[in-house]
Amino acid sequence: MKFSRCRYIIFTDLDGTLIDEEYSYRDAEDALSIIKKREIPLILCTSKTRAEIEIYRNEIGINDPFISENGGAIFIPENYFENLNFDKRIDQYCV
């Protein structure tokens, strides 16, 4: 991702925001397409666990950091930020 061009970052919850009561993000697909096309980071912030969030990240094709369990953890994909060192890693994430 080219952060020098990035002017926006979108933070969103999942339940009742990006996904509806049936756990579908269909109504958001047009917006998600625009967000991807414009390379705007989409940060998911939710009460859901890492495992639950990863399902949506994989389906939607999001590779941006995410916040799980009401702020209990922030997961940053390795090599997402250049020149930053992280002391703790879990799988492919810097935590």
Secondary structure, 3 states (H helix, E strand, C coil): CCCCCCCCCEEECCECCCECCCCCCHHHHHHHHHHHHCCCCEEEECCCCHHHHHHHHHHHCCCCCEEEHHHCEEEEECCCCCCCCCCCEECCEEC
